[in-house]
Amino acid sequence: MTLDKRTLAFGEGEGELLKLHYPKPLPMRLDRWLVSQRSEQSRSHIQKFIEAGLVRVNGITGRAKTPLRQGDEVQLWMPPPEPLPYLQPEAMHLDVLFEDRHLIVINKPAGLTVHPAPGNRNGTLVNGLLHHCSDLPGISGKLRPGIVHRLDKDTTGCIVIAKSQEALVKLQQQIQKRIASRNYLAVVHGAPTGDQGTIVAAIGRHPVDRKKYAVVTEDGGRHACTHWTLVERLGDYSLLRFQLDTGRTHQIRVHCAHIGHPIVGDPIYSRCRKLPIDLPGQILHAVQLGLDHPLTGERMVFEAPLPDLFEKLLAVLRRRTCTT
């Protein structure tokens, strides 16, 4: 992102004007507080906004070290992010569960990567969304325009995307404050003891394989909490429902493997090669997503039907259970 204070005027042109009030009794640096309020922006981006004269405190241009005091009004003028020349819109079928001018909820299929990464800049959900929503490139930065949360490539189900910067910030805050609810279904190996439980175990990079994640010490990872409920026993397998308190990368997959019940078909965290049917990846489905509409505040709950492959696996396991 390149900002030039000689050419940018505060509050002029396309962009978003935010008015915030500092609520704390103790002072805090302007840049540090703004980073805490704008989780989708890095500290370096916030500092560039300040250096370009796009932040004012009580009507006066702020500096990164400006101390904020209780009741101070902070105005942040955010111009649109720089264009994304290498991210090209691609026509693709999107299973839209809901859409208005502020957000869109998609039922993501297996095999679809959510956002681009080095060496994988085409064929992602973001490419499809850029074709579907013409104004999406102006949201949230270079690689993840509008993405509020993510699903792994082979995980299916509900995912919400913001269509405005204001919606993005408010939806991200709902994820962080657990206002948004996320429920998943998965078929796992074995049968957990009991009908429900909670897994609290920090997650971080695997100490040997840096492409994997693992349960680590609190000092070496980030706090993660997963609640699970037994839905159905299926012989040597079980159907579980999960609710997330946190949203760490591979969280459900890592936690299931940690308790000795990895998700069926998981190519990374399950070692079982002989499966009831051929599977391209883990059988994990984001079945329900609840959130408050970022502008109206209305509570909204979305549900995604089980994919055909998930249904097929359940049918096979149920038949096996009935014949044993």
Steps between C-alpha positions, in 0.01 A plus 500: 500500500644837396361820651618849407389781732568758229223358281252364755258739670328404821144383434507560123443249222410134541559348837356452848490751786497345846431686823614330818520609864778393734332349809790406730601697813872443432674652195609289204693567179279584203647235268474220755139577583394523136656160431288353782188656347572402138594134518505462121780757468863437594687746720716604203185588300359703789830686533494579127149644537628718785811609307282597204297733720189281490446485877384788718464526876245760611527658155881521498722280280634221717841340527578137580615593852209735573370399846127441510301604806154397608232662283731595211334480157706321237416536132651253253465555126565174315549526124428187292779240501731484203372302200563129466636461145596135538166395653269441208122448520398151394149384414404206721185359653442630853238335721365818657304451822440873556607829349431869542712809440696448823586130509475170316482151651626212286467123533861412409564170321792267567814561296460879488777706660363814666771755424813520284842404623844492337479264205121483522357827373225357281189292552437614856178616663638854496537482120137393472385770740684770305296397195177485700550825698650777291585725798670232710861597409472804727452288812763401757828483310699319237431127522178464695244758390197472725598169661378496861610146587628206301428134436764246398503392136309175556277628780150578377213720612415850621744786451416872520666771292468874563414730210601824674780604733253584777337158474841331502610665823172432680488137390861442604420647840208256531738211434749631757235570766317168435182678395512300179435128547663232284386139507659211312426133438770238448539124488791389719679174563399315816251588772576774752426429866178669601248699301666840507816676600728800459853500364717785630848476353725765347581462130819600322730394220613139515853491645630280215263530203444873445209432263301347785356628825504327836397532862783685675565675829317826570828687459561342160155543346164670518213410730240281327168364628270252324171363637379166363175303525440141393226485235515134397712192565587317178693189598869585479410861415299785652311802372589804713377857510746775590466858619802730493593755763815586303593471135857375469633351178403129476350527851239223485732272302789545746281466809333183370837342428623611842225306684559192284200539269625656176254603232433237236682575175733761650817476288717677759382400847364148442722204413218260409528403133213251476173693492139392448486700173749698295533852639692800360549654845365536851126458560448831680201725427416850631133421543379817673610861530330754725574873504351844557453692178787754503272794415150415629599289800244234406595150614546272200563125492607317184514126439677310224371154402740209523701435182413187303829332596433560871151350461644203308754428775230513769279263300784248461589515869136464608455194282815345647380576853162336436660179368745451788 
